[in-house]
Amino acid sequence: MVLLAAPGSADVRSYRYHFAAKGEDRSANKTVIGALRKHTVKPKETLLDVARVHGLGFHEIEILYPRIDPWIPKAGTRLTIPTLWILPPTKRQGIVVNIPELRLYRFFPKTQTVRTYPVGIGDLETETPLGTYRVARKDMDPEWKVPPDRQAKYGYEIMPPGPDNPLGQYWIGLSNRKYGIHGTNNAWSIGRSVSGGCIRLYPEHISRLYKEVPLGTYVEIIYEPVKFGYWKGRIYIEVHPDLYEKIDDMEEHAMNLLDRRGLRNHVSVEKIKKAVERKNGLPVAVGTLPEKNDKR
């Protein structure tokens, strides 16, 4: 399947989804959202520019086009933009951050819609902590308590709000008080593992998320490089690199996920292997649900 969106689409949209209710046939699920887009590289445009225009992080473009120089792509190059995603597994349907895909999902259960944003995350030495938290506080123009090992670099113990503050203009603090979701003064850090553990968004995205997230909202931070989804009775897989090196065998991990869903006999193992080998973050169809499958 190739879904194409019209050029010039907004970088953040609301997408409809549906998780099959108990007793409902599994084919009723719609957990693949978005549509692929096309983009022609303009003169002097970098792949980082392309990513931001389409609401993506650098990681999502880099893993799909590893042979293109991100700083000087050839003008006129026609790109497929990976604005197509499988929803991550969730129990709370509040905010879900999936570390390997460097992406945040904001669910609106009453309308069964979701918005999704690229993020920056912690590096290998300061990993973003996994777990379930709640939004504990919200601050505009936050001060930054500079870690002791960085105070000499920045010249502050407490950095005031302003253009040099790496927290940006908005802070969404988690119940794990050391960490939060915030903006950035370095847009090119989105889609990268470079933070001290917090979750960064583009300035234009955090301003929107800040307004739509009430205190008490559940925030799940998960680690799932392999996702399976459903759309119109077909089974899709999306695979990302194992950024924090937590999975011993990605192919075995994918097969175990299939077994838990009772789907191994309904997919092409060869297509699964190719998707795991590529790890390019692009959802691909790998099978079809049986006409009569188990109830959930």
C-alpha positions in Angstrom: 0.0 0.0 0.0 1.2 3.5 -0.8 -0.8 6.4 0.7 0.1 9.8 -0.5 -0.9 13.1 1.0 -1.2 16.4 -0.8 1.9 18.5 -1.0 2.1 21.4 1.5 0.2 19.4 4.2 0.4 20.8 7.7 3.2 19.4 9.8 0.9 18.3 12.6 -2.5 16.7 12.0 -5.1 14.9 14.0 -5.6 11.3 12.9 -8.4 9.0 13.6 -7.7 5.6 15.2 -9.7 2.7 16.6 -8.7 0.1 19.1 -11.0 -2.9 18.9 -13.1 -3.2 22.0 -13.6 -6.4 24.0 -15.7 -8.8 21.9 -15.1 -6.8 18.7 -13.4 -8.5 15.8 -9.7 -7.7 15.6 -10.1 -6.5 11.9 -11.9 -3.5 13.3 -8.6 -2.1 14.5 -7.2 1.0 12.7 -3.8 1.5 14.2 -1.9 2.7 11.1 -2.2 6.5 10.8 -1.0 9.2 8.4 0.0 9.1 4.8 3.2 9.1 2.8 4.0 12.5 1.2 6.4 13.6 -1.6 8.9 16.3 -1.5 11.3 17.8 -4.1 14.5 19.1 -2.5 15.0 22.8 -3.1 18.3 24.6 -3.7 20.3 25.0 -0.5 17.7 23.0 1.4 19.1 20.4 3.9 17.5 17.2 5.0 17.0 18.7 8.4 15.0 21.5 6.8 12.9 18.9 5.0 12.3 17.0 8.2 11.1 20.1 10.1 8.8 21.2 7.3 7.0 17.9 7.5 6.9 17.6 11.2 9.6 14.9 11.4 12.8 14.6 13.4 16.2 14.2 11.7 16.3 10.5 12.7 13.3 9.7 10.6 14.8 11.1 7.4 18.3 9.8 8.1 17.4 6.1 8.5 15.3 6.2 5.3 18.0 7.9 3.2 21.4 6.9 4.7 23.2 7.5 1.4 22.1 11.1 1.0 24.4 13.8 2.4 22.0 15.5 4.9 23.7 18.9 4.5 24.0 19.1 0.7 21.3 16.9 -0.9 21.1 17.4 -4.6 18.4 20.0 -5.5 15.6 18.4 -7.5 15.8 15.0 -5.6 12.4 13.5 -5.2 11.9 12.1 -1.7 9.2 10.0 -0.1 8.4 11.5 3.3 7.6 8.9 6.0 4.6 10.6 7.6 3.0 7.2 8.1 3.1 5.5 11.5 1.9 2.5 13.5 0.5 3.5 16.9 2.6 2.3 19.8 1.1 -0.1 22.4 -0.6 1.9 25.2 -2.9 1.3 28.1 -3.6 4.8 29.2 -4.2 6.7 26.0 -2.7 9.9 27.3 0.8 10.7 26.1 3.1 7.9 24.9 6.8 8.4 24.0 8.4 5.6 22.2 12.2 5.9 22.6 13.5 4.0 19.6 11.4 6.0 17.1 12.0 9.3 18.9 8.3 10.2 18.7 5.5 11.3 21.0 1.8 10.4 20.6 -0.9 12.5 22.2 -4.2 10.5 22.4 -7.7 12.0 22.6 -9.8 9.0 23.6 -13.2 10.8 23.5 -12.8 11.6 19.8 -10.5 8.6 19.0 -7.9 11.0 17.4 -4.2 11.2 18.0 -1.5 13.8 17.2 2.1 12.9 16.9 5.4 14.9 17.4 9.1 14.1 16.8 11.2 14.4 19.9 14.8 14.5 21.1 15.8 12.1 23.9 18.6 11.3 26.3 21.9 9.9 25.0 23.4 6.5 25.9 25.0 7.9 29.1 21.8 9.8 30.2 19.0 7.6 28.9 15.4 8.9 29.1 13.8 6.9 31.9 11.1 4.4 31.0 7.9 4.1 33.0 4.5 5.6 33.6 4.3 9.1 35.0 1.8 11.9 35.2 2.0 15.6 34.2 2.8 17.2 37.6 3.4 20.9 36.6 3.5 23.3 33.7 5.7 26.3 33.4 6.0 29.0 30.8 9.4 30.6 30.4 11.1 28.1 32.8 14.3 28.7 34.5 16.9 25.9 34.1 18.7 24.5 37.1 22.1 23.8 35.4 23.7 20.5 36.4 27.0 21.1 38.3 29.1 19.6 35.5 27.7 22.1 33.0 27.8 25.2 35.1 31.3 26.2 34.0 30.2 25.9 30.4 27.1 28.0 30.7 28.2 30.4 33.5 25.0 29.9 35.5 23.7 27.8 38.4 20.2 28.9 37.5 19.8 30.0 33.9 17.0 32.6 33.4 14.4 32.4 30.6 15.6 33.6 27.2 17.1 32.5 23.8 20.1 30.7 25.4 17.9 28.6 27.7 17.9 25.0 26.3 14.4 24.4 27.9 12.8 26.8 25.5 9.6 28.6 26.4 7.5 25.7 27.8 8.1 23.0 30.5 5.8 20.1 31.1 7.1 18.5 34.3 6.6 14.8 35.1 5.9 13.2 38.4 9.5 11.9 38.2 10.5 15.5 39.1 14.0 15.3 37.5 12.5 15.0 34.0 10.1 16.8 31.7 8.9 17.5 28.2 10.1 20.9 27.0 11.0 23.0 24.0 14.5 23.7 22.8 16.8 26.5 21.5 18.4 24.0 19.2 15.8 22.8 16.7 18.3 20.4 15.0 18.4 18.3 18.2 14.9 17.0 17.5 15.2 13.4 16.2 18.5 12.9 18.0 19.8 11.3 21.2 21.5 14.3 22.8 19.6 15.4 25.9 20.4 14.8 29.5 17.3 12.5 29.7 14.5 15.0 29.1 12.2 15.0 26.1 12.5 17.9 23.6 10.1 19.1 21.0 10.3 21.7 18.3 9.3 25.2 19.6 6.1 25.2 17.4 5.2 21.7 18.7 5.7 22.2 22.4 3.6 25.4 22.3 0.7 23.3 21.0 1.2 20.3 23.3 1.5 22.6 26.3 -1.9 24.0 25.7 -3.7 20.7 25.1 -2.2 18.7 28.1 -3.9 19.1 31.5 -2.3 18.3 34.8 -2.6 14.7 35.7 -2.3 13.4 32.2 -0.7 10.0 32.0 2.7 9.9 30.3 4.0 6.5 29.3 7.7 6.3 28.2 8.2 2.9 26.4 10.9 1.1 24.5 9.6 -0.7 21.5 11.6 -0.7 18.2 9.2 -3.2 16.6 5.5 -2.2 16.2 2.7 -4.2 14.6 -0.5 -2.5 13.4 -3.7 -3.1 11.5 -5.5 -1.3 8.7 -8.4 -2.6 6.6 -7.7 -6.2 7.7 -4.0 -6.1 6.8 -1.1 -6.5 9.2 1.8 -4.0 9.2 5.2 -3.9 10.8 7.4 -0.8 11.6 11.0 -1.3 12.7 13.4 1.2 14.2 17.1 0.9 15.2 17.7 -0.4 18.8 19.1 3.0 20.0 19.7 2.0 23.6 20.9 -1.5 22.6 18.3 -3.3 24.7 17.2 -6.1 22.3 19.5 -9.1 21.9 17.9 -10.4 18.6 15.5 -8.1 16.7 14.1 -10.8 14.5 13.4 -13.1 17.4 11.8 -10.1 19.2 9.5 -9.5 16.3 8.5 -13.1 16.1 7.8 -13.2 19.8 5.5 -10.2 19.4 3.7 -12.0 16.6 3.3 -15.1 18.7 1.7 -13.1 21.5 -0.9 -11.8 19.0 -1.4 -15.2 17.4 -0.3 -13.8 14.0 2.8 -15.9 13.0 0.7 -18.0 10.6 -0.8 -14.9 8.9 2.3 -13.0 7.9 5.2 -13.5 5.4 8.3 -14.4 7.5 10.4 -13.2 4.6 8.8 -9.7 4.7 9.3 -9.6 8.5 13.0 -10.4 8.0 13.5 -7.7 5.4 11.8 -5.1 7.6 14.0 -6.0 10.5 17.1 -5.9 8.4 16.2 -2.4 7.0 15.1 -0.8 10.2 14.0 2.3 8.3 11.0 3.2 10.3 8.6 2.8 7.4 5.4 0.7 8.0 5.0 -2.1 5.5 2.3 -4.7 5.0 3.4 -8.2 5.9 0.2 -10.2 6.1 -3.6 -10.3 6.2 -5.8 -11.1 9.2 -8.0 -14.2 8.7 -11.6 -13.5 7.9 -12.6 -15.0 11.2 -10.0 -14.3 13.9 -10.1 -14.6 17.6 -12.1 -12.1 19.6 -10.2 -9.8 22.0 
